[in-house]
Amino acid sequence: MRSRELQCVPVRSRASYELQLSRRLGPTSGWFRDEPSPGGRAGTVSAVDLYDAIRRRRDTRAEFTGEPLDDEVLTRVLSAAHSAPSVGMSQPWDFVLVRDPAKLDAFHEHVATEREVFAASLDGERASTFGGIKIEGIRESGLGVVVGYDPTRGGDNVLGRHAIADAGLYSVCLAIQNLWLAATAEGLGVGWVSFYREEFLSGLVGFPEQIRPVAWLCLGTVAGLPDVPDLERFGWRHRSPLESVLHEDSWSH
Ligand SMILES: Cc1cc2nc3c(=O)[nH]c(=O)nc-3n(C[C@H](O)[C@H](O)[C@H](O)COP(=O)(O)O)c2cc1C
């Protein structure tokens, strides 16, 4: 029988963790530019810490505790997102912090409907496996970060985007990944939700016409982060080995 027990890495005591972090980072969120980075000289990061955050990062759904986030921590995580590389330095992202319970409920309902739409496309084993998978923690996390892409940011001549329009969207995804890794380093959970219609989410957060919603990120304190991705744990799909995606000189080799 498949075990559905959570395998969690315990989060260090928040008080001691934050004390340790503020000693390392100082009270300002300006450390990205001016101050020694955590665990290293100015301009460097500890490779061990970075790889550790990459390894521990998990898409989080069931582990949110609902405990409110500290504002300073939230600012650090958002500053990490805002420090991402972007095509032509366009920084084409916006972050809408959604805490209004009515909005969290409305998005939760919409996602539940879209879950049914996807479920209706599945048969047999796929349908029953999907039935056991939780796909969001919208209400439990208590905070949604809606990430938008504004292709007009940076004007008409964004350096590096003239031939590849998607380069703007890539930049937004890098901001999301920075946010995700920073949140992991802070002992927080992030869950990316994409079971939605873009028009619905734009309407919910009042995006103007030109801004495209790229992600709803559930962000919050967690009891722990699972060791194994949920989709592996529930038998939906497994991470492939590096060798299966690595090529030499040509895709066919
Ligand atoms: C673009 C994108 C959209 C995603 N959408 C969802 C989603 O709607 N619901 C969900 O439970 N997980 C979603 N995920 C999380 C993936 O399922 C998860 O990243 C993957 O299974 C690997 O697990 P890990 O992130 O814990 O390593 C999404 C991830 C990405 C990158």
Ligand as a Chemical Component Dictionary entry (heavy atoms), coordinates in Angstrom:
data_LIG
# 
_chem_comp.id                   LIG 
_chem_comp.type                 NON-POLYMER 
_chem_comp.pdbx_formal_charge   0 
_chem_comp.three_letter_code    LIG 
# 
loop_
_chem_comp_atom.comp_id 
_chem_comp_atom.atom_id 
_chem_comp_atom.alt_atom_id 
_chem_comp_atom.type_symbol 
_chem_comp_atom.charge 
_chem_comp_atom.model_Cartn_x 
_chem_comp_atom.model_Cartn_y 
_chem_comp_atom.model_Cartn_z 
_chem_comp_atom.pdbx_ordinal 
LIG C1  C1  C 0 4.179  26.795 -14.037 1  
LIG C2  C2  C 0 3.821  25.878 -12.902 2  
LIG C3  C3  C 0 2.484  25.663 -12.601 3  
LIG C4  C4  C 0 2.126  24.814 -11.547 4  
LIG N1  N1  N 0 0.805  24.653 -11.204 5  
LIG C5  C5  C 0 0.464  23.887 -10.160 6  
LIG C6  C6  C 0 -0.895 23.772 -9.732  7  
LIG O1  O1  O 0 -1.822 24.381 -10.278 8  
LIG N2  N2  N 0 -1.177 22.986 -8.685  9  
LIG C7  C7  C 0 -0.187 22.277 -8.043  10 
LIG O2  O2  O 0 -0.503 21.553 -7.089  11 
LIG N3  N3  N 0 1.109  22.392 -8.395  12 
LIG C8  C8  C 0 1.450  23.177 -9.431  13 
LIG N4  N4  N 0 2.767  23.309 -9.765  14 
LIG C9  C9  C 0 3.804  22.595 -8.989  15 
LIG C10 C10 C 0 4.346  21.372 -9.702  16 
LIG O3  O3  O 0 3.399  20.333 -9.674  17 
LIG C11 C11 C 0 5.634  20.965 -8.986  18 
LIG O4  O4  O 0 6.568  21.992 -9.134  19 
LIG C12 C12 C 0 6.228  19.666 -9.519  20 
LIG O5  O5  O 0 5.373  18.604 -9.260  21 
LIG C13 C13 C 0 7.599  19.369 -8.893  22 
LIG O6  O6  O 0 7.479  19.360 -7.482  23 
LIG P1  P1  P 0 8.367  20.318 -6.562  24 
LIG O7  O7  O 0 8.097  21.733 -7.027  25 
LIG O8  O8  O 0 7.879  20.076 -5.172  26 
LIG O9  O9  O 0 9.790  19.927 -6.781  27 
LIG C14 C14 C 0 3.129  24.153 -10.805 28 
LIG C15 C15 C 0 4.484  24.388 -11.119 29 
LIG C16 C16 C 0 4.828  25.246 -12.136 30 
LIG C17 C17 C 0 6.284  25.501 -12.422 31 
# 
loop_
_chem_comp_bond.comp_id 
_chem_comp_bond.atom_id_1 
_chem_comp_bond.atom_id_2 
_chem_comp_bond.value_order 
_chem_comp_bond.pdbx_ordinal 
LIG C1  C2  SING 1  
LIG C2  C3  SING 2  
LIG C2  C16 DOUB 3  
LIG C3  C4  DOUB 4  
LIG C4  N1  SING 5  
LIG C4  C14 SING 6  
LIG N1  C5  DOUB 7  
LIG C5  C6  SING 8  
LIG C5  C8  SING 9  
LIG C6  O1  DOUB 10 
LIG C6  N2  SING 11 
LIG N2  C7  SING 12 
LIG C7  O2  DOUB 13 
LIG C7  N3  SING 14 
LIG N3  C8  DOUB 15 
LIG C8  N4  SING 16 
LIG N4  C9  SING 17 
LIG N4  C14 SING 18 
LIG C9  C10 SING 19 
LIG C10 O3  SING 20 
LIG C10 C11 SING 21 
LIG C11 O4  SING 22 
LIG C11 C12 SING 23 
LIG C12 O5  SING 24 
LIG C12 C13 SING 25 
LIG C13 O6  SING 26 
LIG O6  P1  SING 27 
LIG P1  O7  DOUB 28 
LIG P1  O8  SING 29 
LIG P1  O9  SING 30 
LIG C14 C15 DOUB 31 
LIG C15 C16 SING 32 
LIG C16 C17 SING 33 
# 
